[in-house]
Amino acid sequence: MNKNYYFLCPLPRSGQTLINMVLNKSEQIRVSANSIIPDIFDRLQHLQKDSNIYKNFPYEKGFNNIYKNIFNNYYASVQQRHIIDNGTWGTPSNLDILRKIFKERKFIIYNRPVLECLASFIKIEKPKNVEARCDELMHQNGRLYKSLWSIHNLKKTENFVEFQFNDIINNMDEVIKRIFTFLNLEPEKLSKEVTKFNFDGTVYDDSVLYGPLHNLQPDPDPHNYKDFLTSAVIEKYKHFDGL
């Protein structure tokens, strides 16, 4: 492979858009948006598992070659050599594929208390039914639960560095320094001027979501989850940090 790949496994609403926007001002690395590559792998796995054509002639080496080349093909237009792909890479199926492709793997984790993550979604999306939306996010295939599960799994066996939301918001220079050190890269002084998150000339289109989830305006009170969650939601999910 002609690029070096690393993996970001953040909780949603953990400050990832802000710090990744700053990291993408680096001359050495690029951090992806929410990656589509895990979904590509998932569909390939279903094809491999369910196709009678494959069952009739199970040429696994061919499929492994497809997996190996997806990263380089997807990021072929990116000039930087070091790519941090942002996805739920810690789920068992995704980790299994990464282990087949990469002998050594490095993971970056952004974490935040679950109730604060839920409250941040509710604050921005303003759903009519707060409990239903929180249950959707915390469903087995929900965005927040899947990220929690991913982080829980990779921390058992993988090489990772972890940062909390408070670190990212209040001490970003130190977080960035530690990320560069973890990846064995030369540290850079990066501007923290807020602009839109941009990856290879592409920005988020939040019109397809429930709200402007990638707006980088500062939250004046990011920890006050009790103003946005019902007591039932708080009681139901207060023990989910770290699964």
N, C-alpha and C positions, 0 to 999 in steps of 0.2 A: 504494500500500500504506500502511496506517495504522500499521504497525510497522516498526522497523528490524531487519534480520536480519543476523547474523554467523555464522560457521561455525567450530566446534571440531573439529579432527582429531587426536585423541589416540591414542597407542598404549595398548592395554589394559594395566592394571597399572602405569600411569605416574603414579599419584596423583590421577587425575581425579576420583574420587568425593569425595575429601577436599576438594580446592580448590573443586570445583563446589558442594559443600554450603555452603561459606563464601560463595561468590559469590552464592548464592541468598538470602542474608540482605540483599542490596542492595535499596534502594528503587527502583533504576533498571532493573536487568536481571534476566533469568532465564536460567539455563543448563539445557537439556533433559537428560533421561536419554539413554541410547543411543537415537537417533532412529529411528523407523519410516519417516520420510519418504523416505529413499533407496530403501527396499524398495517403497514406493508408486510412486515414479517408475519403478523397474525394471519393475514389473508393467504400468504404463501403456505403457512403451516396447515391451514384448513384445506387448501388445495392438495397438499401433499398427503394429508390424512384421509380425505374423502374421495379423491379422484380414482375411479376405477382404472384409468389409463396408467396412473402412477402405481397403483397396487399391482397391476399386471406386469409392470416393469419398474421396480422400485430402485431407480438409479439415484441413490442418496448423494453421491459425490457431485452430481450435476446440480442438485438443489443447494448444496453447501457452497458451490461456486457462485450461484446467484446471490445467496446471502452475503458472501464476502465482498461482492462487487457493488452492492447497493449503496454503501456509504460513499465510495469514490465517485460513483455515477451521480448521486444526488448532490454532492458538494463539488462537482467538477469545476464550476465557474467561480468558486471562492478562491481568492488569491492567497489567503493566510494558510499556513501549513497546519496549524493546530486548531482543531474543531472540537467544541464542547456541544454535544448533542443533548437536547433537553427533553426528557421523556420519562415514562414509568419503567425504567430499565431494570428495576429490582424485582418485578414480578417473575415467578419461576420460569415461565416460557421465554421471556425476554432475556433473563440471565443465562438460560441454557444456550441460546443462540450466540450471545456475546462470548460465552466461554468457548464455543466452537471456532469463533472468528479471531479472538484476541487472546493471546497467551497471558498478557498482563493487562489489567483493567484498573482505571482510576475513576472514582465517583466523587462528585461534589453534592452535598445535601444542603438545602435551605429548609429550615424547620420553623414552626410557629405553633403555639397552642391551638388545638382544634377549634375551641369555641371562638377564638379570635378570627380564625379563618372563616368559619361559618358566618359570623357577624359581618365580616367584610363583604362577603357575597350578598348578604341580605341588605346591607346598607346601600350598595350600588344597584342591585337588581330591583329592589323594592317589590318583591312578589306579593300577591294577594294572600297567599297561604304560606306563612313562614315555616311552619312545621313540615308541610309537604315538600317544600324546596330543600330544607335541610335533610330530610329523609332521602331525597333524590341524590343529593351530593354524597351522602353517607351509605348509599346502597352499595352492594358488593361490586357493581360495575360503575359506581358513581365516581365523579372526578376526584373528590377529596379522599374517599376511602381507598381507591386504587393507588393513589399516591402514598397514603399511609402504609398500605400493605407493601408497596414497592420498597420504601425506605426500611421497613422492618426486616424484610428478607435480605436485602443487600448488606445490612449492618452485621448479619450473622457471619459472613464469610469473606466479604470484599474489602478492598483497600479504599478508604473513604476519608474525607474531611467534612466536618459538619459546622454549619453556621446557623445561629438563631436570628429571628426577625430583628430583635433589638440590636444585634451586632451590625446587621446590614444597614439599618436606618441610622444608627448613632456612631458607628465606627467603621465606615465603609473603606477607608484607606487601609486599615489593618486587615480587613477581610480580603481585599484585593491582593495585598502583599502576600497573605498566606496562600491564596489560590495560585499565584505565580510560583511560589516556593514549592507547593505540593506538586505542580506540574513540571518542576525543574526548568522553569523559564526565567529569563532575565526580567526583574521587576521593572515596571514602567510607572511613571507619574501620569495619571489619567484625569482629564477634566471631568468634573461632576456636573457640569452645566446640563440642565434637563432639556432633552430633545425627544422626539419620538423614537421608540425602539425601531431600529433599522437593521435588517440582515440582508446583505447583498442587494440593496436597493428596494427591498420589499418591507412594507409596514403592515401592522395588524389592521384588519377590517372588522371592528367590533359590532357592526350593524347586523351580523349574523348571530350574535350572542344575545344574552338577556340584558346586557347593559355594557357601559364603557369600562370593561374590566382591565384595560391596559392604559388607562388614563394615569399619568404620572404626577398629578397634583397631590401635594402632601395632605395627609389625613391629620387634622388637628388633635384627634383623640383616638389613636389606632387600637387601644386596648380595652375600650369600654363596651364589651360585648353585651352587657346586661340591658343596654338601651335598645338592642335590636333583636335579641333572642327571647323566646318565651321561656317561662320556668320549666315547662315540659321538655323543651329542646335542651336546655342546660342540664337538667337531670339525666336525660337520656345519653348525652354524649360527653359529659364531663370527664369520664374515665378513659377516653379513647386516645389520649396522647401516648404515642409509642405502641399502640395496640396492646 
